[in-house]
Amino acid sequence: MTAELVRGQNHPLSQSRLEIRISAGTPVAAAAALSDENGRIHGTEWVAHPGAPVQPGLEVSRQAAADHRLAVDLDAVTEAVHRVSVLLALPAANGGAGPARFGAVAAPFVAVTGLDGTEVASYTITGLDLESAVVALELYRRQGAWKVRAVGQGYAGGLAELFADQGLSEAAQLAAGIDEAVARGLARSVQAPPPRTSEGDRSRQAAAPAVGPDQGAAPQGAPGPVPPAYGGQPAGGQGQGGPQPAYGGATGPHASAGGGPVDYSHPRRQTSAPPPPPPAAPPAQPGQPTRPVAGDATGWSMEERLYNQVWGMFEDLARTAAAYRSAVDFAESRMDKELEQALSDPRSRIGGQGDAAREAARARYTQLVDQARASLDRDVAQLVAESEVVEPALPPAFARWDNPCWHAYRVPMEIPMALRLGDLRLPEAESIRIPMLLRLPLERGLWIDSGRTDSLDGSFTDSHDMRRLAMDTAVAHAARLLAVYPAGEFTVHVVDPAGSGAQALAPLTQTGVLAGPPAQGAAGVTEVLAGLTQRVDLVQMALRGGAPDALPPGFDTSQQLLIVNDFPHGFDDRAVNQLRYLVDEGPSVGVHLMMVADREESAGYGPLLDPLWRALLRLTPVPDDHLADPWVGHAWTYEPPAVPHGSEVLRTVLTQVAEARRTWNR
């Protein structure tokens, strides 16, 4: 029976190998500190944290996430260790995005379980307010046995204050190192949608048997007022009561004589609870899996239901893979323990008795793994069936380039919720690809890494071909952005100092969808960067002054994308600082950056560029397992979008975009 602890209460532990499971309504960094009988930490090597996730007897998560699983082996810790403290911290308290105090989020829940998932003790950390770091619970020795105690001690000063309170002299340095590791982890995590109210949680009729919150990589605030709608109409055609301001202006997407505000929030991104999906299929027969249906998630429109359904599939696959991996780990640890017990008895080391014990241990391992694999295969088969229904139903913004919907493409009249940047997959489920959907408007820029030359399949691509592939990928992303925005709503600039990307840029330059020819040479770089930084300054001043209608006549209020090729060639220190300024300040006023660069070549600028790289979402032109999900932190293999060989779909779509832009500007 599970012991539900309150602050200060303890409970005996009968097992030495444990998991500590943490569930929070927002991404938290998890760490574990070893201390002596007086509660003192003797050095930084006594702390397991995202920057040093493995210590004797401990393993913690490598990134901030809403859910964590910490592994603890009490038999493996040294005799000098008398306490193992589980620590939680909010990344926002150290310069990240999101809440800055635990009082602003749901109370974290911590459970101590056996390796088989049996819950031993649990604790809900209530009563927190201004604290940004907390000692959740501690495992401690008492008279040769281990116990768990609910602590719940919070610190408003964050991890630095927490470590200092436990006697660590390098408290500030260690806290800074954890901040840096968490920032790196968040930079590689896939951005998740904002949380919904409890009434608006995902309700899927064809979900695989996995549970969890809606999404949690970087929740953005609490539900609030309905955002402004496009063209003055409520989102999704649902009446919200009262007038709604138009997107970008009173009479349309651009500021006009009507004097509407410049608003770069998504016009149809709801924060109130959507209605449940309409019943679309009869219930399944007893004993049969539910028949998948496209759009069976909650949402105000079919687009939003499909968007939520894709994220639900993403979450289901992440959690079913986590359950499989946990079961395999348990089977391995159980077999190791049984083999160790068999070998510890000298009488069973030789002869038939020892062989029988070893065979029995291996047989039990195989049985457990086979059971876990069967469960995984069942869940994956259900997700594959769902994907086969959902994929053909996706709108162009969510669809692959080989989807037939592109053959009927027309320039849209409103902005979609998101767009597809590629696919994600796991090694345990090679038969399914999850669309990687990124919300619009872009909330951070993109970095297309042209430096990696070896692929996951063992193939090798030389540096010249890798740069070409990186530019091809950037062009495909830019083309999709241009295709999903209404005419005149999205503008693309290109900086190509040496002209090395001319061939890859041909679809953009030849169809005439760019704002102007790609800028070349130092003078061209300076001119484009100066124009965009001035634009950011003007819009910021207008918005802060409460006078968005005071922008200069003819000012282009459309979203702006700058593609930078071959960085850092052709960039001086001033240009680098302007790029950092655009990365930091641009997204909030509609200016976004897409860097095509080799990270290693850019290392010469040192720490000056570290914040820039962390602020951009890294994508690759070849499959790479660098992205993490926001639930359990799996390393997912990212596959870039591929235009079918010999297809003219890209040029056909861009030609329509160019014609619509010319019509709009007449």
C-alpha positions in Angstrom: 0.0 0.0 0.0 1.3 3.4 -0.9 2.2 5.8 1.9 0.9 9.3 1.1 3.3 11.5 3.1 2.9 15.0 4.5 5.7 17.4 5.2 8.1 15.9 7.8 6.6 12.4 7.7 8.9 9.4 7.0 8.4 5.9 5.8 10.7 2.8 5.7 12.2 1.6 2.5 12.4 -2.2 1.9 14.2 -2.0 -1.5 17.6 -0.5 -2.4 17.0 0.0 -6.1 14.3 2.6 -6.6 12.9 5.1 -9.0 11.8 8.6 -8.0 9.1 9.9 -10.3 8.4 13.6 -10.5 5.4 15.2 -12.1 5.0 18.9 -12.4 2.8 21.2 -14.4 5.8 23.0 -15.9 9.4 22.0 -16.8 11.6 21.6 -13.8 15.3 20.7 -13.4 15.8 17.7 -11.2 19.0 17.0 -9.2 20.0 14.8 -6.3 22.5 15.7 -3.6 24.5 13.3 -1.4 25.3 14.5 2.1 26.8 13.3 5.4 25.0 12.6 8.7 24.9 16.4 9.3 23.3 17.2 6.0 26.5 18.8 4.5 27.5 18.4 0.8 31.2 17.9 0.6 31.8 19.0 -3.0 30.3 19.4 -6.4 31.0 15.8 -7.1 28.4 14.9 -4.5 25.6 16.3 -6.7 24.0 14.6 -9.7 22.5 17.2 -12.0 21.7 17.8 -15.7 25.4 18.7 -16.3 26.7 15.7 -14.5 23.7 13.3 -14.5 25.5 10.2 -13.1 27.1 9.8 -9.7 27.7 6.6 -7.6 24.2 5.2 -7.0 22.4 8.1 -8.8 21.2 9.0 -12.3 19.1 12.1 -13.0 17.5 13.5 -16.1 19.7 15.4 -18.5 17.2 18.2 -19.2 14.3 20.1 -17.7 11.0 18.4 -18.2 7.5 18.2 -16.7 8.1 14.5 -15.9 11.2 12.9 -14.5 12.4 9.5 -13.5 15.5 9.4 -11.2 17.3 6.1 -10.7 18.6 5.4 -7.2 20.7 2.5 -6.0 21.2 2.9 -2.3 23.6 -0.1 -2.1 26.0 1.7 -4.5 26.4 5.0 -2.5 29.5 5.2 -0.4 29.5 4.7 3.4 30.1 8.4 3.9 26.7 9.2 2.4 23.8 9.3 4.9 21.3 11.3 2.9 20.1 11.5 -0.7 18.1 14.7 -1.3 15.9 15.1 -4.3 16.0 18.7 -5.6 13.7 20.6 -8.0 14.3 24.0 -9.5 12.5 26.2 -12.0 14.6 27.1 -15.1 12.8 30.5 -15.3 14.4 31.5 -12.0 17.7 31.3 -13.7 17.0 33.3 -16.9 14.8 30.8 -18.8 11.2 31.1 -20.0 8.2 30.3 -17.9 7.2 30.8 -14.3 9.7 32.1 -11.8 8.2 30.7 -8.6 6.6 27.5 -7.6 3.6 29.4 -6.2 2.6 30.2 -9.8 2.4 26.5 -10.9 0.6 23.4 -9.9 2.0 21.6 -6.8 4.8 19.2 -7.9 4.1 15.5 -7.1 7.0 13.1 -6.1 6.7 9.3 -5.8 9.2 6.7 -4.7 8.6 3.4 -6.6 10.3 0.1 -7.0 11.8 -0.9 -10.4 8.6 -2.8 -11.2 6.6 0.5 -10.9 5.0 -0.4 -7.4 4.6 2.9 -5.6 6.2 2.9 -2.1 5.6 6.5 -1.0 4.3 9.7 -2.5 4.4 13.4 -1.6 2.6 16.4 -3.1 4.7 19.5 -2.3 2.1 22.1 -1.3 2.5 25.5 0.4 5.2 26.9 -1.9 5.0 30.6 -3.0 8.1 32.6 -3.9 10.4 29.7 -3.9 12.2 28.8 -7.1 14.1 25.7 -5.8 13.0 23.1 -3.3 14.3 20.0 -1.5 11.4 17.7 -2.3 12.3 14.7 -0.2 15.3 12.8 1.2 16.3 9.2 1.5 18.3 8.7 4.7 20.0 6.0 6.8 18.7 5.2 10.3 20.3 2.4 12.3 21.4 0.6 9.2 18.2 0.9 7.3 17.0 3.4 4.7 13.9 5.6 5.0 12.2 8.3 3.0 11.1 11.7 4.4 8.9 14.3 2.9 10.8 17.6 3.2 9.3 20.4 1.0 11.9 23.0 2.0 11.9 25.8 -0.5 14.4 28.6 -1.3 13.5 31.9 -2.9 17.1 32.4 -3.9 17.1 29.3 -6.1 19.7 26.6 -6.3 22.5 28.9 -5.1 20.8 29.5 -1.8 19.8 25.9 -1.5 23.4 24.6 -1.9 24.8 27.3 0.4 22.3 26.2 3.1 23.7 22.7 2.8 27.2 23.8 3.4 28.6 23.7 -0.2 31.3 26.4 -0.6 31.0 26.3 -4.5 27.2 26.9 -4.3 27.1 29.8 -6.8 29.4 28.1 -9.3 27.5 24.8 -9.2 24.1 26.6 -9.6 25.5 28.5 -12.6 26.7 25.2 -14.1 23.3 23.6 -13.7 21.7 26.7 -15.3 23.9 26.3 -18.3 23.1 22.6 -18.6 19.4 23.3 -18.3 19.6 26.0 -21.0 21.3 23.6 -23.3 18.7 21.0 -22.6 15.8 23.4 -23.2 17.4 24.5 -26.5 17.1 21.0 -27.9 13.6 20.3 -26.6 10.7 20.4 -28.9 8.4 23.4 -28.1 5.0 22.3 -26.8 1.6 24.0 -27.0 0.4 26.1 -24.0 -1.5 24.3 -21.3 -5.3 24.1 -21.3 -7.8 24.3 -18.5 -8.8 21.0 -17.0 -11.9 21.0 -19.1 -9.9 21.4 -22.2 -7.4 18.5 -21.8 -6.9 16.3 -24.7 -9.7 13.8 -25.0 -8.9 11.2 -27.7 -11.1 8.3 -28.6 -8.3 6.4 -30.4 -5.4 7.0 -28.0 -2.9 4.3 -27.1 -2.8 3.3 -23.5 -0.6 6.0 -22.2 -1.4 8.9 -19.9 0.0 12.3 -19.1 -0.4 16.0 -19.3 -1.2 17.8 -22.6 2.4 19.0 -23.2 5.1 20.4 -21.1 8.3 21.5 -22.7 7.8 25.2 -22.1 4.2 26.0 -21.0 3.5 29.6 -21.6 1.3 31.1 -18.9 -2.1 30.3 -17.7 -5.4 30.4 -19.6 -6.5 34.0 -20.1 -8.5 36.2 -22.5 -9.2 35.0 -26.0 -6.6 36.4 -28.4 -7.5 38.7 -31.2 -9.0 37.1 -34.3 -8.1 37.4 -37.9 -10.1 40.0 -39.7 -12.2 40.8 -36.7 -13.9 37.4 -36.6 -13.8 35.1 -33.5 -11.5 32.2 -33.9 -12.8 29.0 -35.4 -16.1 30.6 -36.0 -17.1 30.4 -32.4 -18.7 33.4 -30.8 -16.8 34.8 -27.8 -18.9 37.7 -27.0 -17.8 41.3 -27.6 -15.9 42.8 -30.5 -12.5 41.3 -31.5 -9.6 43.4 -32.8 -8.3 42.5 -36.2 -4.9 40.9 -36.8 -2.4 43.6 -37.7 -5.0 46.3 -38.2 -8.6 47.3 -38.1 -9.4 46.3 -41.6 -6.9 43.6 -42.5 -3.4 42.3 -41.9 -1.7 45.6 -42.4 -1.9 48.8 -40.4 -4.2 51.2 -42.2 -6.1 54.4 -41.8 -8.3 52.6 -39.4 -5.4 52.7 -36.9 -5.6 49.1 -35.5 -2.8 47.7 -33.3 0.1 45.7 -34.6 -0.5 42.3 -32.9 1.9 39.4 -33.7 0.1 36.9 -31.5 -1.6 34.1 -33.3 -5.1 35.3 -34.3 -6.8 32.0 -33.6 -4.8 30.6 -30.7 -7.5 29.9 -28.1 -6.7 29.6 -24.4 -10.2 28.8 -23.2 -11.4 25.2 -23.1 -12.5 24.0 -26.6 -15.6 21.9 -27.1 -15.2 18.1 -27.2 -14.9 16.6 -30.7 -18.0 15.4 -32.3 -18.5 11.6 -32.4 -17.1 10.5 -35.7 -17.2 6.7 -35.5 -19.2 4.0 -33.7 -17.8 2.4 -30.6 -15.5 -0.5 -31.1 -16.7 -4.0 -30.5 -15.8 -5.6 -27.2 -12.2 -6.9 -27.2 -11.3 -4.9 -30.4 -9.1 -1.8 -30.5 -10.9 1.5 -31.1 -11.1 2.4 -34.8 -8.9 5.5 -35.4 -10.6 8.7 -36.7 -8.9 11.8 -38.0 -9.7 14.9 -35.8 -10.9 13.1 -32.7 -9.1 15.4 -30.3 -10.6 18.5 -28.8 -10.4 21.8 -30.6 -12.4 24.7 -32.0 -11.8 23.7 -35.6 -10.8 20.7 -37.6 -7.3 22.2 -37.9 -6.9 22.5 -34.1 -8.3 19.0 -33.5 -5.8 17.6 -36.0 -3.0 19.6 -34.4 -3.9 18.3 -30.9 -4.3 14.8 -32.2 -0.8 14.8 -33.7 0.6 16.1 -30.4 -1.4 13.3 -28.6 0.2 10.7 -30.8 3.6 12.2 -30.0 2.9 12.0 -26.3 1.5 8.5 -26.6 4.6 7.2 -28.4 6.9 8.9 -26.0 5.2 7.3 -23.0 4.8 3.9 -24.4 8.5 3.8 -25.3 9.3 5.0 -21.8 7.3 2.2 -20.3 9.0 -0.3 -22.6 12.5 1.0 -21.7 11.7 1.0 -18.0 10.4 -2.6 -18.2 13.6 -3.7 -20.0 15.8 -1.9 -17.4 13.9 -3.7 -14.6 14.3 -7.1 -16.3 18.0 -6.5 -16.7 18.5 -5.4 -13.1 16.4 -8.3 -11.9 18.5 -10.8 -13.9 21.8 -9.2 -12.7 20.6 -9.5 -9.1 19.6 -13.2 -9.5 22.9 -14.0 -11.2 24.8 -12.2 -8.5 22.9 -14.2 -5.8 23.6 -17.5 -7.7 27.3 -16.7 -8.0 27.6 -15.5 -4.4 27.0 -19.1 -3.1 30.2 -21.1 -3.7 28.1 -24.3 -3.8 26.2 -23.1 -6.9 29.1 -21.8 -8.9 29.8 -25.1 -10.5 27.6 -28.0 -11.5 24.1 -28.3 -12.6 22.5 -26.3 -9.8 24.4 -23.1 -10.9 23.7 -23.6 -14.6 20.0 -24.1 -13.8 19.9 -20.9 -11.7 21.5 -18.9 -14.5 19.2 -20.4 -17.2 16.2 -19.6 -15.0 17.3 -16.0 -14.6 17.8 -15.6 -18.3 14.4 -17.2 -19.0 12.7 -14.8 -16.7 14.5 -11.9 -18.3 13.4 -13.0 -21.8 9.8 -13.5 -20.6 9.6 -10.0 -19.1 11.2 -8.4 -22.2 8.9 -10.3 -24.5 5.9 -9.1 -22.5 7.1 -5.5 -22.7 7.7 -5.8 -26.4 4.3 -7.3 -27.0 2.7 -4.3 -25.2 4.8 -1.9 -27.1 4.0 -3.5 -30.5 0.3 -3.4 -29.6 0.5 0.4 -28.8 2.6 1.1 -31.9 0.3 -0.8 -34.2 -2.6 1.3 -32.9 -0.6 4.5 -33.5 0.4 3.3 -37.0 -3.3 2.8 -37.8 -4.1 6.2 -36.4 -1.3 7.8 -38.5 -2.6 6.2 -41.6 -5.9 7.9 -41.1 -4.5 11.3 -39.8 -1.7 11.8 -42.4 -4.0 12.1 -45.5 -6.3 14.4 -43.6 -3.7 17.0 -42.7 -3.9 20.5 -44.2 -1.0 21.7 -46.3 0.7 23.5 -43.4 0.8 20.1 -41.5 1.4 17.8 -44.6 4.5 16.4 -46.2 5.5 17.7 -49.5 4.4 14.5 -51.2 0.8 14.8 -49.8 -1.7 15.3 -52.7 -3.2 18.3 -50.9 -0.4 20.4 -52.4 -1.7 19.7 -55.9 -4.9 21.6 -55.0 -2.9 24.4 -53.2 -4.4 27.9 -53.0 -2.9 30.8 -51.1 -4.7 30.8 -47.7 -6.8 33.6 -46.4 -5.7 33.1 -42.8 -2.7 31.9 -40.8 -2.7 28.3 -39.7 -2.0 27.2 -36.1 1.4 25.6 -37.0 3.5 24.2 -39.8 5.5 21.0 -40.3 9.2 21.1 -40.0 9.9 17.5 -40.6 9.3 14.1 -38.8 10.3 12.5 -35.5 10.8 8.8 -34.8 12.2 6.5 -32.1 14.3 3.4 -32.6 11.7 1.2 -30.9 9.0 2.2 -33.4 10.6 2.6 -36.9 7.3 2.0 -38.6 5.8 5.4 -37.5 6.8 9.0 -38.1 5.3 11.8 -35.9 4.9 15.1 -37.7 7.0 17.8 -36.0 4.6 20.7 -35.8 5.9 24.2 -34.8 3.4 26.8 -33.7 2.9 30.0 -35.6 3.9 32.8 -35.4 7.4 31.5 -34.7 8.5 32.0 -31.1 12.2 31.4 -31.8 14.3 31.2 -34.8 15.8 28.2 -36.6 19.4 27.1 -37.0 20.1 24.7 -39.9 23.4 23.0 -38.9 25.6 22.5 -41.9 28.5 21.0 -40.0 27.6 17.4 -39.3 28.9 15.1 -42.0 28.1 11.6 -40.7 24.5 10.3 -40.7 22.9 7.9 -38.2 22.8 5.2 -40.9 26.6 5.3 -41.1 26.8 7.2 -44.4 29.1 10.1 -44.9 28.5 13.4 -46.6 31.4 15.7 -47.4 31.3 19.3 -46.2 30.5 20.8 -49.6 27.4 18.6 -50.0 26.4 19.2 -46.4 26.3 22.9 -47.0 24.2 22.4 -50.1 21.8 20.1 -48.2 21.6 22.7 -45.4 20.6 25.4 -47.8 18.1 23.1 -49.6 16.5 22.4 -46.2 16.4 26.1 -45.4 14.7 26.9 -48.7 12.1 24.1 -48.1 11.3 25.6 -44.6 11.1 29.1 -46.1 8.9 28.0 -48.9 6.5 26.4 -46.5 6.3 29.5 -44.4 5.6 31.6 -47.5 3.0 29.1 -48.6 1.0 29.0 -45.3 0.7 32.7 -44.8 -1.8 34.9 -46.6 -0.6 37.1 -49.4 1.4 40.0 -48.1 1.7 38.5 -44.6 5.2 37.1 -44.8 8.4 38.6 -46.2 11.7 36.8 -46.7 15.1 38.4 -46.9 18.3 36.5 -47.7 21.9 37.3 -46.7 24.4 35.3 -48.7 27.8 37.2 -48.4 29.8 35.0 -50.8 27.0 34.0 -53.1 27.6 30.3 -52.3 23.9 29.5 -51.9 22.8 30.8 -55.3 21.9 27.3 -56.7 19.9 26.3 -53.6 18.1 29.6 -53.5 17.0 29.3 -57.1 13.4 28.4 -56.3 13.0 31.5 -54.2 14.9 33.9 -56.5 13.4 32.7 -59.8 9.8 32.8 -58.6 10.2 36.3 -57.2 9.0 35.6 -53.7 11.9 37.3 -51.9 11.8 40.9 -50.8 14.8 41.6 -52.9 17.9 39.9 -54.4 20.0 38.0 -51.8 22.4 40.5 -50.2 26.1 39.8 -50.9 29.3 41.2 -49.6 29.9 43.2 -46.4 27.9 46.2 -47.7 24.8 44.0 -48.4 25.0 42.4 -45.0 25.2 45.7 -43.3 22.2 47.1 -45.3 19.9 44.2 -44.5 20.8 44.0 -40.9 20.5 47.7 -40.4 17.0 47.7 -42.0 15.7 44.9 -39.8 17.1 46.2 -36.6 15.6 49.6 -37.3 12.3 47.9 -38.0 12.4 46.1 -34.6 13.2 49.4 -32.9 10.3 51.3 -34.6 7.7 48.7 -33.8 8.9 48.3 -30.2 8.8 52.1 -29.7 5.3 52.3 -31.2 4.0 49.4 -29.1 5.6 50.7 -25.9 4.3 54.1 -26.5 0.8 52.9 -27.1 0.7 54.4 -30.6 1.0 51.6 -33.2 -0.8 53.8 -35.7 2.1 56.2 -35.6 4.3 54.0 -37.7 5.5 55.6 -40.9 3.1 55.5 -43.9 3.5 52.4 -46.0 5.3 50.6 -43.2 5.3 46.8 -43.9 3.7 45.1 -40.8 4.1 41.6 -42.2 6.1 38.9 -40.5 9.8 39.1 -41.6 12.2 36.1 -42.0 16.0 36.6 -42.5 17.9 33.7 -43.9 21.6 33.9 -43.2 23.9 31.6 -45.2 27.5 30.7 -44.5 27.8 32.5 -41.2 30.3 33.8 -39.9 31.9 34.6 -43.3 31.3 38.3 -44.1 30.2 39.3 -40.6 32.1 41.6 -38.3 31.5 42.2 -34.6 28.8 44.8 -35.2 26.9 42.4 -37.5 27.2 39.6 -35.0 25.7 41.9 -32.3 22.9 42.9 -34.6 22.1 39.2 -35.2 21.9 38.6 -31.5 19.6 41.6 -31.1 17.3 40.2 -33.8 17.3 36.8 -32.1 16.4 38.3 -28.7 14.0 41.0 -29.6 12.8 40.2 -33.1 10.2 37.4 -32.6 8.0 39.6 -30.3 7.6 42.1 -33.1 7.5 39.7 -36.1 11.2 39.4 -37.1 12.6 35.9 -37.2 16.0 34.4 -38.0 17.0 31.3 -39.9 20.8 30.6 -39.6 22.5 28.2 -42.0 25.9 27.7 -40.3 28.4 25.2 -39.0 28.5 25.5 -35.3 32.2 24.4 -35.1 33.3 27.0 -37.6 31.4 29.7 -35.5 33.2 28.6 -32.3 35.9 31.3 -32.9 33.5 33.9 -31.6 33.5 32.1 -28.2 30.9 32.8 -25.6 29.6 35.8 -27.5 27.5 33.4 -29.7 26.4 30.9 -27.0 23.2 32.8 -26.2 22.4 33.0 -29.9 22.7 29.3 -30.5 20.7 28.4 -27.4 17.9 30.7 -28.5 17.5 29.0 -31.9 16.0 25.6 -32.6 18.6 23.4 -34.1 17.6 21.4 -37.1 19.7 19.2 -39.4 19.7 18.5 -43.2 20.3 14.8 -42.5 18.6 12.5 -39.9 20.0 13.2 -36.4 18.9 12.2 -32.9 19.4 15.6 -31.2 15.8 16.6 -30.3 14.0 15.7 -27.0 10.4 15.4 -26.2 8.9 17.5 -23.4 7.6 14.6 -21.3 10.3 12.0 -20.7 13.2 13.5 -22.6 13.7 10.8 -25.2 16.3 11.5 -27.9 14.2 11.5 -31.1 15.6 11.1 -34.5 14.7 14.2 -36.6 14.1 13.7 -40.3 14.1 17.0 -42.4 11.3 17.6 -44.9 12.1 16.1 -48.3 10.7 17.3 -51.6 10.1 14.3 -53.8 12.9 13.8 -56.3 12.0 15.4 -59.6 8.9 17.0 -58.2 8.0 20.6 -59.2 5.7 21.1 -56.2 8.0 23.6 -54.6 8.2 25.9 -57.7 4.5 25.5 -58.4 3.5 26.6 -54.9 6.0 29.5 -54.8 4.8 30.7 -58.2 1.2 30.9 -56.8 2.6 32.8 -53.8 4.4 35.2 -56.0 1.4 35.9 -58.1 -0.8 36.4 -55.0 1.8 38.9 -53.7 1.8 40.8 -57.0 -2.0 41.0 -56.9 -2.0 42.1 -53.3 0.5 44.9 -54.0 -1.4 46.4 -56.9 
